[in-house]
Amino acid sequence: MKYQSITFFALALMAFGLTGQAKAQDWDWSGDFRFRLESSNELNNTVTPRDRHRDRLRFRFGGTYTFNEEFKIGSRLITGNADVPTSPHEDFGGGDDFLGSFEVSLDRLYMSYTPKWSQGTWLQVGKFNHPFTKNPVYSPTVWDRDVQPEGLVIGRKESNFSWTIGEYVLDEASSGSETLLTVAEIRASPISNANVSLAFYDYGNNIDAMYDQVTGSGNLGSEGPTTEPGDGNYVSDYTIVNAIASYQMNELMLAGEYIKNLGANTDNADVEDSGFGLGFSYQLMPGNKVYYQYSDIGNDAVFAGFAQDDLPSDLRSGWAGQIIGLKKKIADNIQLHFWGMAVTNSAYDDGETDYRIRLDFDLKF
């Protein structure tokens, strides 16, 4: 009932300001292509220690259509397994299809509304890009950039302050309650070149219905990490607060974030309810930069199902380590990204360090 009430309010808001006076415009198209080389040394892999080397591809293509000054629709096609929202990549020789075709699916389909009668206010409904502030050094610790939520968000920007609030539908049940995620964020620029934000994620009901149904390891279940069999329950609830601050000094960007799960079951001695990340980037010349970040993320500080999937051994939560990279522009809209990770799994005392190196060749059009 909660989600239906918000949707009704949003539709009423749009109907109130409907004008339809401006002339429709053409589609605005864009896309990108990636070729990735990846090499991993995984000593903490949940199956068996291994070295893994693979080549990967990603393709995304989409656009927006402007009906008038207030209404737009957008959509995007991507490669990758449609049941794994954290990765649009395809492995060379992946799966059991032996040179079968790559999957293509629709990961965005939405309508946006920016009312003329309330300048600065905006609304999106459908499946869209998560609109929260990103850590400018390394961003997907709490929410992977590839995960496109489904639901409704409303926001407003005024001068140096803005806010966003929304409701995402994680799972629609044929009977009983839906599984919902309530999100909210406030952002401000208190001084020149500085930005701060405070985001809130409340996995408010039926979170155990997602146990063993989403890809991602690290959270604690009834019998250990969620990659191991359990009785279908998480040890903790997930009400996550994520604070991000950044400051730009000429070519140097400094950034930090703090994460706290207010719903963590801290009565369990194995539960780690907080995390942090500190890093910097330095622009060598336009289009070229180096960056570094150190992070320490508790096993129940984030919800692993929607957190980053970059790290070796599928470490989504319960990890600590370093990420370092170089981005180099080699032509207009063509970039090389060379980056590496060295991380340990907090589930093991004196655990081994896992390593991963990537080289991305990205073309945008």
N, C-alpha and C positions, 0 to 999 in steps of 0.2 A: 504493500500500500504506500510505503514511503516513496519509492521510486516513481510510482504512477502520479503521486501528488506533485512532485517536482516537474515531471514531464508536462502535466496539465498547466502548471504555472508558466512554463517556458512557451508553450503554444499560445497561451493567452497573451503573453508579452509580445510575441511576433505578430499576432493578429491585430493587436492594438496599434502597432506602428506600420502596418502594411501600406505601402504607397504604390509601388509598381510604376513609377512615372518615368524613370530613366530608361534609355534605350539599352537593350541587351547587347553584350559584346561577345567576341569569339573566345574559344578555349585558350587558356595559357598552359602550354605543355612544358614538361621538363623531365629529366631522367638521369640515371647514372649507371655506369658499368664498373665492376671491380674484378680484378684477377688477384688472388691471394696465394702466396707461398707460406706454409706454416710448418714449424718443427717444434715438437714438444718432448720433454723428458718428464714422465709422470711416475714418481715413486710412491705417491699417496693415492693412486687410482683405486677406486673401490672394487674393481674387478681383479686386476693384477698390475704390478709395476710394468711400465712399457715405455718405449720410445715410439712416437707417432709422427709421421711426415705425410702431409697431404696438400693437394692443390685444390683451390676452391674458386667458385664464380658467384657473383651476385649481379642481378639486373633489376632495376626499378624504373617504372615509367608511369607517369600520371599527370594530372592537370586539374585546373579549376575553371569553372565557367561562371561568369558574372552575369546575373540577370538584370540587376540594377545596382544602385548605390548601396543597397542594404543586403541583398541576398546573393550568396554564391553557393555552388555545390562543388565538391571535389571527390576525386577517386584516384586510386593508384594500384597498379599491378606489380607484383614482385615474384621472384623465384623463391624456392625453399619449401620446406614441409609446412603445410597450412596448419598442422596440429602443434607446431613448435613456434610460438610467437616471438621468441627471443632471437631467432636466426633466419635471415632470408638467403643464406648461403647454400650452395650445392657443392658436394664433394665430387671430384673426378672419381668415377668408379664406385660411388657411394650406393648403399642399399643392396638389394638382391636382384636388381633388374638387369644387370649386365648390359650396359650401354642403352638403357631405356631413356625415355625423354625426361627432361627436368619438369618438376611441378611448377605451375604458375597459378597464383591466387590473388584475390582482391584484399589488400590489407587496409585500405582506406575507402570509405564511402560516407560522406557527411554533407550536412548543410550548415552554413554559417550565416549569422544575422548580425549586422551592425546598425542599429536603429539611428536614423537621422535625428529623431526627437530626444535622444539621450547620447550625445557625443561622448565617445570613450568607452561605452558599454558594448559588449559583444557576447555572442552565444553560439555554441556549436552543439549539434546533435548528430549521432550516428557513430561511425568508427573513424577515429581521427588521431592525430599526433598528440601525445601527452603534453599539455601546454605549460608545464612547470619550469622554473629556473634550473639550468644545468650548470654543474661545476665546470668552469671554463678550462680546467686542466684535464681532468678525467671524470666523466659525468655519470656513467650508468650504475653506480654502486647500489642505489636504492631501486631505481626503475630503469630497465634496459631501454635504450633509445629505439630499438626495433619493435617494442611492444606497443601496439596501437589499441588503446582502450575503446570500449563500446559503452555509450551512455550519453550523458549530457553535461556540459560545463557552461558556466556563466562567469564573466569577468568584467572588470572595469579598470581603466587606467586614468589617473589624474596626476599630471605633473610628474613628481618624483616618487609617486606611490601608486601601487596597483594591488588588486586582489583577484582571486579566482576561487570558485567553489563548484563542486560537481559530484555526480553519482555515477559510478561505473557498474555495469551488470557483468559479473564474472561468470555466473551460471544461472540459466533460467530453468526452473524446475516445473515439470508438468503438473505436479501437485506439491503443495507445501510452499515454503518461502524461497525466494530467489537468494542467491549468494551475491551480496553487494559490497562495494568498496566506496566509502565516502572520502572525498579528497578536498583539501582547501589549502590555499597558499596566500601569504602576503609578501610583497616585495617593496623595497625602498632603496633610494640612493641618497643617503644622509649627507654625503659630501661629494665633491667632484671626483670622478673616476673610481668611486667605491659603490658596491652593490651588496645588499644583504637580503636574504629571503628566509622565510620560515614556512615549511610545508608540513602537512598533516595527512596521514593515510590511516583510515580506520576500517580494517577488515571486520566488519561489525557482526556478521551472523553467518552461520553455516560454514565456517572456514574449514572444519574437518571434512566437509564433503569434497574438498579439493585434495585431500591427502592421497598420495599415489596417483593423482590424476594430472598433475602438472610436472613438467620437467624442471629439475633443479635440486641441488643437494646442499646440505649444511644445517637446515633447521632440525631441531630435535623432535623426534616422534616418540611414541610410547615405548619403543624398544631400541632407541638409538636414532642416528641420522635418518632422514626420510628416504634415503636410498635403500634402507634395509626394511624387511617386512615388519609390520607392526599391527596394531589392532584398529588402525584407521583414525588415530587422533594425534594432533600436535600437542606437545607439552605446553606450549605457550599460546596465548592470543596475540594478535598483531595490531597494535595501535601505535604507529610509528611517527615520530617527529624528526624532521630533517632540516637542519639549519645550514645555510651556505653563505659564505662571505668572500668577496674578492676585491682586489685593489690593483689598478693599473698604474704603473710608473714608467712612462715612456714605453720602451720595448719589453719591460718586465711585467708579467702578470703574477700576482700572488693569490692563492686561493686555499680555502680550508672549509671543511664541513664536519658537522657532528650529528650523530644518529643515536636515537634513544627509542627503544620499544617499551612504551608505558604498559603494554599488556603482557610483558614477559613474566613467566612463572619463576620468579627469583627464589621461591622456596626450594626449587630444584638446584642443587649445588652445581650441576653441569651447565646451567643456562647462563649465557653471556648476552646481556641485554643492550649493549651500546657499541658504538664504533666511531671512528674518525678517519679523516683523510687530510693530508697537508701536501701542497705541491706548488710548482711554479712552471711557467712557460716563458721563453725568451724569443722574441722575434729577431732573427738574424738579418732578414731583409724581407720586403713584401712577399708573402706567400711561403716563406721558409721560417720554421721555428723548431726549437727543441723544448721538451717538457719532461718533468719528473714528478712523480707522486708516491708518497708512502701512505699506506692505509692499514688499519687494524680493525676488522669488522667481526663483531661477536656472532656466534652461531644463530642466535635468535634476535639479532639487532634489525635484520631486514627479512622480508618474506622472499625466500629463495626462488620461488616460482617465477617472479617477474624481475629479479635482479640480473645484473650483467652475466654474460656467458663467455667472457673473454679468457678466463683463467684456465690453466691446465688442471687435469683431474676433476673437471666440472665443479670447481669451488665457487659457489655462489654466495655463501655466508660461512662464517667460521674460518676466516683466513687472515693472514697478515703478510705484507710484503711490498715490493716495489714495482712500479711501472715506469718505463722510460722510453722516449721515442723521439724521432726526427721526422718532420714533414717538409718535403721539398717540392716546390713548384718547378716542373720541367717544361711546361708550355701552358698557354691559356687553357684553363679548365682541365688540365692534366697534372696529377700530383702523385708523388711517391711517398709512402708512409712506412718507415722502418721502426718497429717497436718491439720491446721485449718485457717479459714479466718474470719475477723470481718471488715465489710465494710459498708459505707453509700452511698446513692444515691444523687448526687449533684442536681438532678431535684427537690428535696424537701428541703425547708428551715427547719432547725432543724430536719432533717429526722431521723428516727429510724435506729439503727444498725442491719444489717443482719449478721447471723452467719452460718458457715458451717464447719463440721468436717468430715474428710475422713480417712479411714484406707485402704491402698492398700497392697495387697499380690502379689508380682511380681516374676515370674519365667522366666528366659531367657535360650535359648538353641541355 
